[in-house]
Structure formats: structure tokens, C-alpha cells
Amino acid sequence: MVARLVIAAPSSGAGKTTVATGLMAAFAGRGLAVSPHKVGPDYIDPGYHALATGRPGRNLDAYMCGTGLIAPLFLHGARGCDLAVVEGVMGLYDGAADQGELASTAQVAKLLKAPVVLVVDASSQSRSVAALVHGFASWDPEVRIGGVILNKVATDRHEHLLREALGESGVPVLGVLRRAPAVATPSRHLGLVPVAERQAQAVEAVAAQAEQVLAGCDMDALLALARSAPSLDAEPWEPGVGERLHAGGSVVPTLPQALGFARAGGTPSPPRNDRPPRPVVAVAGGAAFTFSYAEHTELLQAAGAEVVTFDPLRDEALPEGTRGLVIGGGFPEMYGAELSANEPLRKAVAELAASGAPVAAECAGLLYLARSLDGTPMCGVLDADARMSERLTLGYREAVAVNDSVLAPAGARMRGHEFHRTVIEPGAGPLAAWGLRQPERRVEGFVQGGVHASYVHTHWAGSPEVAARFVGHCA
């Protein structure tokens, strides 16, 4: 049994991230092992969660991974912890467009059987707050709202009016937070500025959030509410364990087994001279490439790879022995000059791609492989040029592999997410990566030798065969 809370709100901008991160840091400061989670595809908030708890921030996305994996992924991340705090996405009942409750915070809370704490921006209301909370608490009887934290409260008089109104709602007030500029986190074109770009300031902001939460919230009542959650009838997710089924239905061993690795976590069995070495998969990191899911590295390792992180802003060579390359999302547009100035690494990436080695690039990785970004030379792997745009492209995507690649065979279906303010021209190569069905039908991305490059972010826990296929090509 894992004690757990879901931190939700009526809408975006109410203060979910501040409260959730502050609670994580405050409980961790009391000596609890806290597991941080985020509903939806967001990469940035989990960085602050990791800073607050010292554990990887993990996403729970029912659209990309499926509803059946939410509890197992949660239990995997929360293994050995005293408490889990799950930050919601958008408003409590907001989910994937035209998909009902799918991928909403409410759905995840129900799948986790977790009590919800509603964070309400009370800055422009008094008695009306009771009607708002009553509506959210009664909308879905399966969603248990266990309390309210009032945020951006102006004065003691304002607090009195709010508490008096909520006294009639039956939903307890578990915290009252005043406006506090010190806890604010700067934003830009895709949301909060990632931790990796402002490490010292981020540490100060998280510490301030913890202090604000400790001063304004009933920590004992919140912990008691978390401990009231029932046990979950699910087993923790395990990366790469067990057999995979081919489309035809025949059972085949996973790649770790085929390469002679033990079933648990990719740990090698006692060495044998006839076993091949673990192929090195280089994964881009650093301030320019901060978007990644923790499960991707775990799946690569379980599939038999040795994963080595490198920083394209600092390192002039790929890790020794690199056989495959993964370049995830991030903000290369903020570091175009620095990335371009690192010519030795750009050349090494281009040579690796030209050799036919597997290269998986998502969004920022796509831009880095392009010929140029805002006129600044990049790696030149793709015959395409990228630039910033005024238009935000955002939303879930249903994708079909148009061509065979190192990630998927032609015809394979995956679900993903787009989130960018850049465009690349052309938008697809002679061999496209994906065919997308929403919001309009189009092809996008590039399959070129061993390269798979696309704007679409995917969560490999929902399709673990992707990691096995990729490492198989590396080996």
C-alpha cells in the first residue's frame, strides 16, 4: 500500500505545480521517501519534482500508455516510498480532446483510487468558492475530493470569508496560501523554464515553495488523507521482463534474454565468453535536451544496452563505443549558437548517422539533426531547415508508422504528443516517419537509413517493443 495524494485544480494557472512541488519538498524534508508523479505528457514539471524529492519525476499518461498501465507505472515509481504525490494536468476533468475523461486527472485519480486535493485560486472570489468546490466534488461520485488548498489568498479577512463559505460545503480546508513572489517559476514559450537551465534559482524556488506549504498547510491532515487510500490491485511495471507476442501470436524471448541477460532490470548474468557486449546507446542530455521519460532509459537498459548520457553543449565527442543515439526533446532554439559552435560533435553525429547506426530523434532532436535552425548550422543529417514560429503546435496524436524504421515496422500504431513552436521544411522526408490522423491527416518526420526523426514524442512504456527493436538494431 502506497499512501498517495492527487493535487488537482479547477483550471490551469491555479497553482498546482507550486503546491505539488512544495508538498513533495516539505514531506521529503520531514524524512519521508516521496515518489513524484505528473499526469499527462509534461516533461518540465517532473524536473522540479525530482529536485524536491531526489527521485526521478515520472509521468502517468493514460492516452499514450493506456489506462491499464497507470497503476503498474505508479507502483513501479513509488516502490519503497512512504508517500506519493501526483500533480494533475489542466483542470481536474480536462482530458484528451474529444475523448471524454481519457487522460484527465480525474481518470488517473480513479485508476489510482487516490484522494484528490483541489487547489483553488481564490484571488477573485469569496463565498462563490463554496459553489465552485461543491460542483467539482459532486460532478463525478467516483472522484473523492478529500480537501481544498486555497491559493493566492489576500488577507486574514479574505481567509475568514473563504473558510466560512466552505464550512457549508463538507469539504475541509487543508491549507491556505498567501501570494508569494519568491515561489514563482519563470515561464517562456513552452511553459516553465526547466530546472537544468536555472539550477541555483530552481533550488531556491523549491525551498521557498516548501516553506510556504509548511506555513500554510495542515501537513498531518494531508498525510492522514494520503494514508486513507486503499491498496491497489496491480503489480508494479517491470521494464523488459517476460516474453513479447508477435502480431502472429508466437511467443519469442525478449532481447535481454536473447542476448543472455538476466530477466530483472537488464542485470547481466555471470559472464560468458560467447555473449556479445552490451551495445552503448548515447542519450543526449544537458540544458538543451531536458525532455525525457525515465522509463525510456530503463527500457533500453532492460533490452540489453549500456546507456551513457552526454551533453551536446559541452562534449565534443560521442561516448566511446556508441552504437546508437537517442536525442529527445528540449530547447535547442535557446542554445542554437552554442550547439552550432560544437562542430566536432556535430560532425560525429553526422558520421554516426551516415554509418547506418540507429538514431532516434524527437522534436528537439529533429531540429538538431536538421541542416539549420534559425539559419544556424546544425548536424546536417536531414535535408531540411528548421525555424521558430509564432504558432504553437500542441496535442495528442494517433500515429501509424509509414515506413520500416529502427523504432517500428511499417503499419505499427502508436500514440504520441506534439508540443513545439518551431517548423521544419520540408515537414517530411522522401520516407516519412509517421502518418497522423488528428487533428488533420498528414505525414511527418523522416526515416533515413538508421535515422528516425519526428516531432512526435512517444512514451515507450506503452510500446516496450520499441526499445527492444532499437537495441536490436544497435546490437
Secondary structure, 3 states (H helix, E strand, C coil): CCEEEEEECCCCCCCHHHHHHHHHHHHHHCCCCEEEEEECCCCHHHHHHHHHHCCCCEEECHHHHCHHHHHHHHHHHHCCCCEEEEECCCCCCCCCCCCCCCCCHHHHHHHHCCCEEEEEECCCCCCHHHHHHHHHHHHCCCCCEEEEEEEEECCHHHHHHHHHHHCCCCCCEEEEEECCHHHCCCEECCEECCHHHCHHHHHHHHHHHHHHHHHHECHHHHHHHHHCCCCCCCCCCCCCCCCEECCCCCEECCHHHHCCECCCCCCECCCCCCCCCCCEEEEECCCCCCECCHHHHHHHHHCCCEEEEECCCCCCCCCCCEEEEEECECCHHHCHHHHHHCHHHHHHHHHHHHCCCCEEEECHHHHHHCCEECCEECCCCCCCEEEEEEEEEEEEEEEEECCCCCCCCCCCEEEEEEEEEEEEECCECCCCCEEECCCCCEEEEEEECCEEEECCEECHHHCCHHHHHHHHHHC
